Amino acid sequence: MKKTILTAFCAMLAAASLHSCLDFDMPTDTFTGGQTDLDPVVYKGKADSIDYWKNISEEGFNEAQSQLSQYFGQMQTAQYYLRGGKDGQYPGPHQYQYVYNITVDNYAGYMVVPHNFSHGQGGLLNSTYAYNQDYCDGPYGAFLGIKNNIANMINHPMIDSIPELKAIGLLIFDYSAQEMVDLYGSIPYFDHKANKESNPFTFNKMEEIYISIVDNLDTINACLKHFETRPDWYKAGVQSILSQNDVISQDKSVESWRRLANSLKLRMAVHIAKVQPDKAKKWAEEAVQAGVIETTAQEMYLDPLMLGYTNPLSEIAISWGDTRLNASFESLLASLKHPYLEYVFDKNSNIIVNKDDPNDIMQANTRIIGLRAGIRMSPGQAYKDNFRIAYSSIKNNPEMAGAPLYVMKLSEVQFLRAEGDLRGWTMGGSAQSFYEAGIQNAQVEHRWTPLYPNYVDEYMSLEAAVPYKYEDQYDHSNDIESVTTIGVKWNEGDSKETKLEKIITQKYIAAFPYSYEAWNDLRRTGYPKLFPVLNVEDGDDSLVQGDIIRRIPLPGRDTSVGMNDINTSGIEALGGDDKQGTRVWWDVEGANI
């Protein structure tokens, strides 16, 4: 079965036509506050009130299922929106680029846009740290797409007759809301959850949003746990709905969603470890006790091999030439002799000539070479127009084209538990055991087509970083020695800080290409160590040399939120200037451990 799917997928890739990023589509329709469903009625109720003890008759269940059928389909659409889908379609390059690749993929240090995205308009993104409102609102646009496809269902009066579906819908909403508040520092969370349609929208403090989401997660866990006590006819009915509309769990089960809820709670606990350590410990231990993701079969992701699409990042890199390897990531992987250098990234695709010496030429296919973040790029998406297109891209292979888009990966949960144990929390195992398991389960390619296991044992034995120097063939003023000084092998004699750096560094690599959580870790811990960003002055005047972008300015200036809402409640909720350099609530300076 797996071989048949993979063979068909490879054939699909071979037949696929190439696209130009000149067709880039900003999904402005996702920035509306109104509903996109077929039902003209807008329901506003108590989305986070779930009466899972309610006695439900078979007649009541059937009536609810009939009235809510269109909303279950929209719940599927919302799941696609989680990872670059749009309008009921699978994740695609246009939306994925807008939500991830133009902004946070660069801020996290994974990738770099190798041109200025001018498209004849004078340079909209002269460097990856330049602030462009249209691009920076991309993640929030996806969140509103989720809200527009979920809020009516979780506020519908009939959903109380199928509380497990209300719980799953609320979990999808809260998962995305947690991502958004981490990126922006504040969003109008309660208004969106209540299905408010129009201005004014009130921004909420990040701490209040976190507390509300965790309260929801506890209720969701209890509701989905109570499902075990339901009669068989009821279980069969819920399972039938999930079998048609659940596209991110592998077994389409209530139990998988329950474990996602607890894993999200664990993620959020670790985020607040420095700002509220006691509450972080409580949340983390409760999440683990309730049951988090513990096997690869419980991982939650959108699956190209099963759904029949290509991983969007592969298309953006290979077909469009719109993203290239970040030099920091190159250096990190090289310093640790990571297997990804063997099959994830390509060597330079064409010659690169030094700007100061025309006789200093790097021939095609010489080595893996990334680009420094912050370089001011030239226009052009083809090598004939822009030599930087020759820098290293994602490999054009089935492994990368079929790589899952994870919502929650086992390795992330294992690294979260490793960090928790390091902090003295009861995580059900040792930091070392979770750290090593996280590395073993870190592959980017599909579990069905693994290459990573062939390299992982040797990789885990590396005791010290390998000396490495990044060299920019075109401009040697960008050359820099690797800043990675740790190895991979666990050493119980290391300091807690060194152990944390190892955990976060491996978690960062394992998360690729999911940049949101990688950027969260980079901001809250300073790990992994990355190269300084060039030309930080291209931002909004709040960045200083040596620091990184700390957040995306508040969303929605020209959309459903608007500047008036930002000025009325957004700045106060943020608790600081609405700038790239302002730290979010959990991003506090000081010792990590």
Solvent accessible surface area in square Angstrom, and as a share of the most:
residue,aa,sasa,rsa
1,M,166,0.74
2,K,110,0.47
3,K,167,0.71
4,T,92,0.54
5,I,25,0.13
6,L,49,0.24
7,T,85,0.50
8,A,62,0.48
9,F,7,0.03
10,C,44,0.26
11,A,63,0.48
12,M,68,0.30
13,L,44,0.22
14,A,92,0.72
15,A,88,0.68
16,A,59,0.46
17,S,81,0.52
18,L,136,0.68
19,H,84,0.38
20,S,48,0.31
21,C,0,0.00
22,L,120,0.60
23,D,88,0.46
24,F,30,0.12
25,D,69,0.36
26,M,59,0.26
27,P,2,0.01
28,T,98,0.57
29,D,68,0.35
30,T,3,0.01
31,F,17,0.07
32,T,66,0.38
33,G,7,0.07
34,G,28,0.27
35,Q,37,0.16
36,T,79,0.46
37,D,19,0.10
38,L,159,0.79
39,D,26,0.14
40,P,124,0.78
41,V,73,0.42
42,V,41,0.24
43,Y,44,0.17
44,K,120,0.51
45,G,38,0.36
46,K,155,0.66
47,A,4,0.03
48,D,56,0.29
49,S,57,0.37
50,I,15,0.08
51,D,71,0.37
52,Y,39,0.15
53,W,173,0.61
54,K,77,0.32
55,N,144,0.74
56,I,23,0.12
57,S,68,0.44
58,E,91,0.41
59,E,142,0.64
60,G,24,0.23
61,F,4,0.02
62,N,82,0.42
63,E,82,0.37
64,A,0,0.00
65,Q,53,0.24
66,S,79,0.51
67,Q,85,0.38
68,L,0,0.00
69,S,69,0.45
70,Q,61,0.27
71,Y,1,0.00
72,F,7,0.03
73,G,34,0.32
74,Q,21,0.10
75,M,0,0.00
76,Q,44,0.20
77,T,19,0.11
78,A,0,0.00
79,Q,0,0.00
80,Y,9,0.03
81,Y,9,0.03
82,L,5,0.03
83,R,5,0.02
84,G,0,0.00
85,G,0,0.00
86,K,30,0.13
87,D,85,0.44
88,G,39,0.37
89,Q,119,0.53
90,Y,89,0.34
91,P,5,0.03
92,G,19,0.19
93,P,17,0.11
94,H,45,0.20
95,Q,8,0.04
96,Y,5,0.02
97,Q,0,0.00
98,Y,6,0.02
99,V,3,0.02
100,Y,3,0.01
101,N,0,0.00
102,I,2,0.01
103,T,3,0.02
104,V,0,0.00
105,D,1,0.01
106,N,2,0.01
107,Y,6,0.02
108,A,0,0.00
109,G,4,0.04
110,Y,1,0.00
111,M,1,0.00
112,V,0,0.00
113,V,2,0.01
114,P,0,0.00
115,H,4,0.02
116,N,18,0.09
117,F,0,0.00
118,S,13,0.08
119,H,57,0.25
120,G,80,0.77
121,Q,123,0.55
122,G,76,0.74
123,G,27,0.26
124,L,55,0.27
125,L,6,0.03
126,N,58,0.30
127,S,1,0.01
128,T,2,0.01
129,Y,1,0.01
130,A,8,0.06
131,Y,65,0.25
132,N,21,0.11
133,Q,44,0.19
134,D,72,0.37
135,Y,2,0.01
136,C,3,0.02
137,D,6,0.03
138,G,1,0.01
139,P,0,0.00
140,Y,0,0.00
141,G,0,0.00
142,A,4,0.03
143,F,0,0.00
144,L,0,0.00
145,G,2,0.02
146,I,3,0.01
147,K,1,0.00
148,N,2,0.01
149,N,14,0.07
150,I,0,0.00
151,A,0,0.00
152,N,2,0.01
153,M,1,0.00
154,I,0,0.00
155,N,8,0.04
156,H,10,0.05
157,P,88,0.56
158,M,44,0.20
159,I,0,0.00
160,D,42,0.22
161,S,15,0.10
162,I,0,0.00
163,P,1,0.01
164,E,0,0.00
165,L,0,0.00
166,K,7,0.03
167,A,0,0.00
168,I,0,0.00
169,G,0,0.00
170,L,0,0.00
171,L,1,0.00
172,I,2,0.01
173,F,0,0.00
174,D,0,0.00
175,Y,1,0.01
176,S,2,0.01
177,A,0,0.00
178,Q,1,0.00
179,E,8,0.03
180,M,4,0.02
181,V,0,0.00
182,D,1,0.00
183,L,1,0.00
184,Y,0,0.00
185,G,3,0.03
186,S,0,0.00
187,I,0,0.00
188,P,0,0.00
189,Y,0,0.00
190,F,78,0.33
191,D,27,0.14
192,H,1,0.00
193,K,8,0.03
194,A,44,0.34
195,N,0,0.00
196,K,61,0.26
197,E,65,0.29
198,S,69,0.44
199,N,81,0.41
200,P,91,0.57
201,F,3,0.01
202,T,69,0.40
203,F,6,0.03
204,N,20,0.10
205,K,102,0.43
206,M,5,0.02
207,E,56,0.25
208,E,84,0.37
209,I,0,0.00
210,Y,0,0.00
211,I,62,0.31
212,S,14,0.09
213,I,0,0.00
214,V,4,0.02
215,D,82,0.42
216,N,6,0.03
217,L,1,0.00
218,D,62,0.32
219,T,37,0.21
220,I,0,0.00
221,N,27,0.14
222,A,33,0.25
223,C,0,0.00
224,L,4,0.02
225,K,96,0.40
226,H,30,0.13
227,F,26,0.11
228,E,96,0.43
229,T,97,0.57
230,R,21,0.08
231,P,63,0.40
232,D,116,0.60
233,W,81,0.28
234,Y,1,0.00
235,K,62,0.26
236,A,63,0.49
237,G,13,0.13
238,V,0,0.00
239,Q,71,0.31
240,S,45,0.29
241,I,4,0.02
242,L,0,0.00
243,S,54,0.35
244,Q,122,0.54
245,N,18,0.09
246,D,0,0.00
247,V,22,0.13
248,I,2,0.01
249,S,9,0.06
250,Q,81,0.36
251,D,84,0.43
252,K,67,0.28
253,S,21,0.13
254,V,8,0.05
255,E,65,0.29
256,S,4,0.02
257,W,1,0.00
258,R,10,0.04
259,R,40,0.15
260,L,3,0.01
261,A,0,0.00
262,N,4,0.02
263,S,0,0.00
264,L,0,0.00
265,K,6,0.03
266,L,0,0.00
267,R,2,0.01
268,M,0,0.00
269,A,0,0.00
270,V,0,0.00
271,H,2,0.01
272,I,0,0.00
273,A,5,0.04
274,K,41,0.17
275,V,42,0.24
276,Q,45,0.20
277,P,76,0.48
278,D,122,0.63
279,K,61,0.26
280,A,0,0.00
281,K,80,0.34
282,K,117,0.49
283,W,16,0.06
284,A,0,0.00
285,E,44,0.20
286,E,64,0.29
287,A,1,0.00
288,V,25,0.14
289,Q,158,0.70
290,A,32,0.25
291,G,11,0.10
292,V,1,0.00
293,I,0,0.00
294,E,87,0.39
295,T,63,0.37
296,T,49,0.28
297,A,65,0.50
298,Q,40,0.18
299,E,0,0.00
300,M,0,0.00
301,Y,11,0.04
302,L,0,0.00
303,D,13,0.07
304,P,0,0.00
305,L,10,0.05
306,M,106,0.47
307,L,39,0.20
308,G,36,0.35
309,Y,17,0.06
310,T,19,0.11
311,N,4,0.02
312,P,0,0.00
313,L,3,0.02
314,S,6,0.04
315,E,37,0.16
316,I,0,0.00
317,A,0,0.00
318,I,58,0.30
319,S,28,0.18
320,W,9,0.03
321,G,4,0.04
322,D,0,0.00
323,T,0,0.00
324,R,14,0.05
325,L,0,0.00
326,N,2,0.01
327,A,0,0.00
328,S,9,0.06
329,F,0,0.00
330,E,2,0.01
331,S,3,0.02
332,L,3,0.01
333,L,0,0.00
334,A,16,0.13
335,S,0,0.00
336,L,0,0.00
337,K,121,0.51
338,H,4,0.02
339,P,4,0.03
340,Y,0,0.00
341,L,40,0.20
342,E,108,0.48
343,Y,11,0.04
344,V,0,0.00
345,F,2,0.01
346,D,51,0.26
347,K,92,0.39
348,N,2,0.01
349,S,77,0.50
350,N,53,0.27
351,I,61,0.31
352,I,1,0.00
353,V,55,0.32
354,N,9,0.05
355,K,99,0.42
356,D,109,0.57
357,D,60,0.31
358,P,98,0.61
359,N,132,0.68
360,D,48,0.25
361,I,75,0.38
362,M,17,0.07
363,Q,110,0.49
364,A,47,0.36
365,N,109,0.56
366,T,69,0.40
367,R,60,0.22
368,I,24,0.12
369,I,0,0.00
370,G,0,0.00
371,L,0,0.00
372,R,13,0.05
373,A,12,0.09
374,G,0,0.00
375,I,10,0.05
376,R,117,0.43
377,M,14,0.06
378,S,44,0.28
379,P,79,0.50
380,G,21,0.20
381,Q,40,0.18
382,A,43,0.33
383,Y,72,0.27
384,K,171,0.73
385,D,86,0.45
386,N,4,0.02
387,F,54,0.23
388,R,21,0.08
389,I,15,0.08
390,A,0,0.00
391,Y,2,0.01
392,S,0,0.00
393,S,16,0.10
394,I,2,0.01
395,K,50,0.21
396,N,119,0.61
397,N,27,0.14
398,P,51,0.32
399,E,34,0.15
400,M,6,0.03
401,A,6,0.05
402,G,2,0.02
403,A,0,0.00
404,P,3,0.02
405,L,6,0.03
406,Y,22,0.08
407,V,2,0.01
408,M,1,0.00
409,K,11,0.05
410,L,6,0.03
411,S,1,0.01
412,E,16,0.07
413,V,0,0.00
414,Q,21,0.09
415,F,0,0.00
416,L,0,0.00
417,R,19,0.07
418,A,0,0.00
419,E,1,0.00
420,G,0,0.00
421,D,46,0.24
422,L,13,0.06
423,R,46,0.17
424,G,54,0.52
425,W,15,0.05
426,T,99,0.57
427,M,1,0.01
428,G,65,0.63
429,G,35,0.33
430,S,55,0.36
431,A,7,0.05
432,Q,68,0.30
433,S,55,0.36
434,F,22,0.09
435,Y,2,0.01
436,E,52,0.23
437,A,25,0.19
438,G,0,0.00
439,I,2,0.01
440,Q,92,0.41
441,N,30,0.16
442,A,5,0.04
443,Q,8,0.04
444,V,3,0.02
445,E,0,0.00
446,H,1,0.00
447,R,47,0.17
448,W,73,0.26
449,T,23,0.14
450,P,58,0.37
451,L,54,0.27
452,Y,1,0.00
453,P,68,0.43
454,N,118,0.61
455,Y,77,0.29
456,V,13,0.07
457,D,108,0.56
458,E,134,0.60
459,Y,8,0.03
460,M,31,0.14
461,S,66,0.42
462,L,32,0.16
463,E,124,0.55
464,A,65,0.50
465,A,23,0.18
466,V,53,0.31
467,P,127,0.80
468,Y,58,0.22
469,K,92,0.39
470,Y,0,0.00
471,E,74,0.33
472,D,1,0.01
473,Q,14,0.06
474,Y,53,0.20
475,D,24,0.12
476,H,78,0.35
477,S,98,0.63
478,N,13,0.07
479,D,35,0.18
480,I,41,0.21
481,E,107,0.48
482,S,24,0.15
483,V,47,0.27
484,T,14,0.08
485,T,97,0.57
486,I,14,0.07
487,G,3,0.03
488,V,0,0.00
489,K,97,0.41
490,W,19,0.07
491,N,78,0.40
492,E,118,0.53
493,G,69,0.66
494,D,33,0.17
495,S,65,0.42
496,K,110,0.47
497,E,64,0.29
498,T,40,0.23
499,K,17,0.07
500,L,0,0.00
501,E,12,0.05
502,K,8,0.03
503,I,0,0.00
504,I,0,0.00
505,T,2,0.01
506,Q,6,0.03
507,K,4,0.02
508,Y,1,0.00
509,I,1,0.01
510,A,1,0.01
511,A,20,0.16
512,F,2,0.01
513,P,13,0.08
514,Y,23,0.09
515,S,0,0.00
516,Y,3,0.01
517,E,3,0.01
518,A,1,0.01
519,W,0,0.00
520,N,4,0.02
521,D,1,0.00
522,L,9,0.05
523,R,5,0.02
524,R,4,0.02
525,T,12,0.07
526,G,41,0.40
527,Y,24,0.09
528,P,1,0.01
529,K,81,0.35
530,L,37,0.18
531,F,13,0.05
532,P,56,0.35
533,V,9,0.05
534,L,42,0.21
535,N,38,0.19
536,V,8,0.05
537,E,102,0.46
538,D,25,0.13
539,G,14,0.13
540,D,25,0.13
541,D,132,0.68
542,S,37,0.24
543,L,19,0.10
544,V,96,0.55
545,Q,119,0.53
546,G,55,0.53
547,D,36,0.19
548,I,28,0.14
549,I,1,0.00
550,R,24,0.09
551,R,0,0.00
552,I,1,0.01
553,P,5,0.03
554,L,0,0.00
555,P,0,0.00
556,G,0,0.00
557,R,45,0.17
558,D,121,0.63
559,T,43,0.25
560,S,18,0.12
561,V,1,0.01
562,G,15,0.14
563,M,82,0.37
564,N,109,0.56
565,D,2,0.01
566,I,1,0.01
567,N,98,0.50
568,T,94,0.55
569,S,16,0.11
570,G,0,0.00
571,I,61,0.31
572,E,132,0.59
573,A,12,0.09
574,L,20,0.10
575,G,70,0.67
576,G,26,0.25
577,D,99,0.51
578,D,24,0.12
579,K,81,0.34
580,Q,2,0.01
581,G,25,0.24
582,T,25,0.15
583,R,78,0.29
584,V,5,0.03
585,W,57,0.20
586,W,0,0.00
587,D,2,0.01
588,V,49,0.28
589,E,135,0.61
590,G,58,0.56
591,A,86,0.66
592,N,16,0.08
593,I,73,0.37
